[in-house]
Amino acid sequence: MKSETEELLYYLLWTAEALMHPTFRNLTESFEGWAYRNGHLHTLARLEHKAYLERQAGPTVQRIYRLTQKGRLHVLGGRDPAQWWSRRWDGRWRLVVFDVPESQPGARLRLRRLLRAHWFGCLQKSLWITPCPVDELVKNLNPSGGDVKSLVTFEATSAGADSDNAITSGAWNFAEINRRYEKCLAGFREFPADKLNNEPSALRLQRWAQRERVHWLDAVAIDPLLPSALLPTHYLGKLVWQKRTDLLARAGSLISKDTFF
């Protein structure tokens, strides 16, 4: 998806009545006039076609645009953090242990990429874990056709409560995750809160939004968004999410009152 289309989806999320229930009642003729002048009407049509956006008839000439669940998740980076954190953990770890032969470097690389794509943590190079059920994933894991000497999966519990915290800290790089979230927090402090009453003020907010979006996606890209019971005490993700939600609501309020953006 083109960057300008990504940004349009992002801005639409801001103008929602609430971040958790994004319906756009501020997309009236003034918005459509803005969209027409900036060549976004065709983009809106493409987003509707791809099911990122849906349009409903409103009173008189008003139209109501609403992000679909697919569109909202795309804007957030593919996952809803609040939903992922609120998952109940059953106390069992799912382990993947493998020893793919050196003669199959491509298979080993594909396996590690698959595990990372499903937010597994790496305890050792050949031992990966997740707290989530992996029944469907297991069917596609073994690159050697079921040879347990090459790859095997387990379900297990740790020896004690403290062990779960140690496992979490050892399997995922929370120092790097927090470093990226710290960039988000630093960016929040640069939020331009002045009214959008001229083009320069609108441009400042737009540029801030572009930076903020990059920082957020950079952080969430490596965050497994573990169930709350497993999160380290120093984890910054929830703090950033709350501050981000509040700040983007403010940004959306600014945008909805003006058509410069």
C-alpha positions as CSV (number, residue, x, y, z in Angstrom):
1,M,0.0,0.0,0.0
2,K,1.4,3.4,-0.9
3,S,2.5,5.7,1.9
4,E,0.0,8.4,1.1
5,T,-2.8,5.8,1.3
6,E,-1.5,4.5,4.6
7,E,-1.4,8.1,6.0
8,L,-5.0,8.7,4.8
9,L,-6.2,5.7,6.7
10,Y,-4.2,6.9,9.7
11,Y,-5.8,10.3,9.7
12,L,-9.2,8.8,9.3
13,L,-8.7,6.9,12.5
14,W,-7.9,10.1,14.3
15,T,-11.2,11.7,13.3
16,A,-13.2,8.8,14.8
17,E,-15.7,9.5,17.6
18,A,-13.5,7.3,19.7
19,L,-10.4,5.3,18.9
20,M,-12.1,2.0,19.8
21,H,-15.2,2.8,17.7
22,P,-14.1,4.6,14.6
23,T,-17.1,6.1,12.8
24,F,-16.5,9.3,10.9
25,R,-19.4,11.7,11.3
26,N,-17.2,14.6,10.4
27,L,-16.7,13.5,6.8
28,T,-19.2,16.0,5.4
29,E,-18.9,18.1,2.2
30,S,-16.0,20.0,3.6
31,F,-14.0,16.8,3.9
32,E,-15.0,15.6,0.5
33,G,-14.0,19.0,-0.9
34,W,-10.6,18.6,0.7
35,A,-10.4,15.0,-0.5
36,Y,-11.2,16.1,-4.1
37,R,-8.7,18.9,-4.1
38,N,-6.0,16.5,-2.9
39,G,-6.9,13.7,-5.2
40,H,-8.1,11.3,-2.4
41,L,-11.6,10.4,-3.7
42,H,-10.1,7.7,-5.8
43,T,-8.1,6.5,-2.8
44,L,-11.2,6.3,-0.7
45,A,-12.9,4.2,-3.5
46,R,-9.9,1.9,-3.5
47,L,-10.0,1.5,0.3
48,E,-13.7,0.7,0.1
49,H,-13.0,-1.9,-2.6
50,K,-10.3,-3.5,-0.5
51,A,-12.6,-3.6,2.6
52,Y,-10.5,-1.2,4.7
53,L,-13.3,1.4,4.6
54,E,-17.0,1.3,4.3
55,R,-19.5,4.1,3.4
56,Q,-23.0,4.5,4.6
57,A,-25.7,7.0,3.6
58,G,-26.2,9.8,6.1
59,P,-28.8,12.5,6.7
60,T,-29.3,14.9,3.8
61,V,-26.0,15.2,1.9
62,Q,-23.9,13.9,4.7
63,R,-22.0,10.7,4.2
64,I,-20.7,8.4,7.0
65,Y,-17.4,6.7,6.5
66,R,-16.3,3.9,8.8
67,L,-13.1,2.0,9.2
68,T,-13.7,-1.7,9.0
69,Q,-12.0,-4.0,11.5
70,K,-9.6,-4.9,8.8
71,G,-8.8,-1.2,8.2
72,R,-8.4,-0.4,11.8
73,L,-6.1,-3.3,12.5
74,H,-4.0,-2.3,9.4
75,V,-3.6,1.2,10.8
76,L,-2.6,-0.1,14.2
77,G,0.2,-2.3,12.7
78,G,-1.8,-5.5,12.2
79,R,-2.9,-6.2,15.9
80,D,-5.0,-4.5,18.5
81,P,-2.7,-4.1,21.5
82,A,-5.5,-3.9,24.0
83,Q,-7.0,-7.1,22.8
84,W,-3.7,-8.9,22.8
85,W,-2.7,-7.8,26.3
86,S,-6.1,-8.9,27.6
87,R,-5.8,-12.5,26.4
88,R,-6.0,-15.0,29.2
89,W,-2.9,-17.1,29.5
90,D,-3.4,-20.8,30.5
91,G,0.0,-21.1,32.1
92,R,1.5,-23.3,29.4
93,W,4.4,-22.5,27.1
94,R,4.5,-23.8,23.6
95,L,8.1,-24.7,22.6
96,V,9.6,-25.4,19.2
97,V,12.9,-27.1,19.2
98,F,14.8,-27.8,16.0
99,D,18.1,-28.8,14.5
100,V,17.8,-28.3,10.8
101,P,20.8,-29.6,9.0
102,E,23.5,-27.2,7.8
103,S,22.8,-28.5,4.3
104,Q,19.4,-26.8,4.4
105,P,20.2,-23.2,5.3
106,G,17.2,-21.9,3.4
107,A,14.8,-24.1,5.3
108,R,16.4,-23.0,8.6
109,L,16.1,-19.3,7.7
110,R,12.4,-19.8,6.5
111,L,11.6,-21.5,9.8
112,R,13.1,-18.7,11.9
113,R,11.2,-16.1,9.9
114,L,8.0,-18.0,10.3
115,L,8.5,-18.1,14.1
116,R,9.3,-14.4,14.3
117,A,6.2,-13.6,12.1
118,H,4.1,-15.4,14.8
119,W,5.8,-13.5,17.6
120,F,7.7,-16.4,19.1
121,G,10.5,-15.6,21.5
122,C,14.0,-17.0,21.0
123,L,15.5,-18.6,24.2
124,Q,18.3,-20.1,22.2
125,K,19.0,-20.3,18.5
126,S,17.1,-23.6,18.2
127,L,14.6,-23.1,21.0
128,W,11.7,-20.8,20.5
129,I,8.6,-20.2,22.7
130,T,5.2,-18.6,22.8
131,P,2.4,-18.5,25.3
132,C,-0.2,-18.9,22.6
133,P,-1.8,-22.1,21.1
134,V,-0.1,-23.0,17.9
135,D,-2.2,-26.0,16.6
136,E,-2.6,-24.6,13.1
137,L,0.9,-23.3,12.9
138,V,2.5,-26.6,13.9
139,K,1.2,-28.2,10.7
140,N,3.5,-26.0,8.6
141,L,6.5,-25.9,10.9
142,N,8.5,-29.0,10.1
143,P,10.6,-28.5,6.9
144,S,11.8,-32.1,7.0
145,G,8.5,-33.9,6.6
146,G,7.9,-34.9,10.2
147,D,11.4,-35.9,11.3
148,V,11.4,-35.3,15.1
149,K,15.2,-35.2,15.0
150,S,15.0,-32.1,13.0
151,L,12.0,-30.4,14.7
152,V,9.7,-31.2,17.6
153,T,7.0,-29.1,19.5
154,F,6.1,-29.3,23.2
155,E,3.7,-27.8,25.7
156,A,5.2,-27.2,29.1
157,T,5.0,-25.3,32.4
158,S,7.9,-23.6,34.1
159,A,9.2,-24.7,37.5
160,G,7.9,-21.7,39.3
161,A,6.3,-18.3,39.1
162,D,9.6,-16.5,39.0
163,S,10.7,-18.7,36.1
164,D,7.9,-17.4,33.8
165,N,9.3,-13.8,34.3
166,A,12.8,-15.0,33.6
167,I,11.6,-16.9,30.5
168,T,9.8,-13.8,29.2
169,S,12.8,-11.5,29.7
170,G,15.2,-14.1,28.2
171,A,13.1,-14.8,25.1
172,W,12.2,-11.3,23.9
173,N,14.5,-8.3,23.8
174,F,12.5,-5.9,26.0
175,A,15.4,-3.5,26.2
176,E,15.1,-2.9,22.5
177,I,11.3,-2.9,22.6
178,N,11.4,-0.2,25.4
179,R,14.0,1.8,23.5
180,R,11.6,2.1,20.6
181,Y,8.7,3.0,22.8
182,E,10.9,5.7,24.4
183,K,11.1,7.2,20.9
184,C,7.3,7.3,20.9
185,L,7.2,9.1,24.2
186,A,9.8,11.6,23.1
187,G,7.7,12.3,20.0
188,F,4.6,12.8,22.1
189,R,6.3,15.7,23.8
190,E,6.8,17.4,20.4
191,F,3.0,17.4,19.6
192,P,2.0,20.8,18.1
193,A,-1.1,21.6,20.0
194,D,-1.7,25.0,18.3
195,K,-5.0,25.5,16.4
196,L,-5.1,24.6,12.7
197,N,-6.0,28.1,11.5
198,N,-3.4,28.3,8.7
199,E,-1.4,26.2,6.4
200,P,1.8,26.3,8.4
201,S,0.1,25.0,11.5
202,A,-1.6,22.2,9.5
203,L,1.8,21.3,8.0
204,R,3.4,21.1,11.4
205,L,0.8,18.6,12.6
206,Q,1.1,16.6,9.4
207,R,4.8,16.3,9.8
208,W,4.5,15.3,13.4
209,A,1.9,12.7,12.5
210,Q,4.3,11.2,9.9
211,R,7.1,10.9,12.5
212,E,4.7,9.5,15.2
213,R,3.4,6.8,12.9
214,V,6.9,5.7,12.0
215,H,7.9,5.4,15.6
216,W,4.7,3.5,16.6
217,L,5.0,1.0,13.8
218,D,8.7,0.5,14.5
219,A,8.0,-0.3,18.1
220,V,5.0,-2.6,17.6
221,A,6.7,-4.5,14.8
222,I,9.0,-6.3,17.4
223,D,6.6,-6.3,20.4
224,P,5.0,-9.7,21.0
225,L,2.2,-7.9,22.9
226,L,2.2,-10.7,25.5
227,P,-0.8,-11.4,27.8
228,S,-0.6,-8.9,30.8
229,A,0.3,-11.7,33.2
230,L,3.7,-12.1,31.4
231,L,4.7,-8.5,30.9
232,P,7.8,-7.3,32.6
233,T,7.3,-4.6,35.2
234,H,9.4,-2.1,33.3
235,Y,7.5,-2.6,30.0
236,L,6.5,0.7,28.4
237,G,4.0,-0.5,25.8
238,K,0.8,0.0,27.8
239,L,1.9,3.5,28.9
240,V,2.7,4.5,25.3
241,W,-0.7,3.0,24.1
242,Q,-2.6,5.1,26.7
243,K,-0.8,8.3,26.0
244,R,-1.0,7.7,22.2
245,T,-4.7,7.1,22.4
246,D,-5.3,10.3,24.3
247,L,-3.0,12.3,22.1
248,L,-4.4,11.1,18.8
249,A,-7.9,11.9,20.1
250,R,-6.7,15.5,20.6
251,A,-5.2,15.5,17.1
252,G,-8.4,14.1,15.7
253,S,-10.4,16.9,17.4
254,L,-8.1,19.5,15.9
255,I,-8.5,18.0,12.4
256,S,-12.3,17.7,12.7
257,K,-12.6,21.4,13.4
258,D,-10.7,22.5,10.3
259,T,-10.2,21.6,6.7
260,F,-6.6,22.7,6.1
261,F,-5.3,19.2,6.8
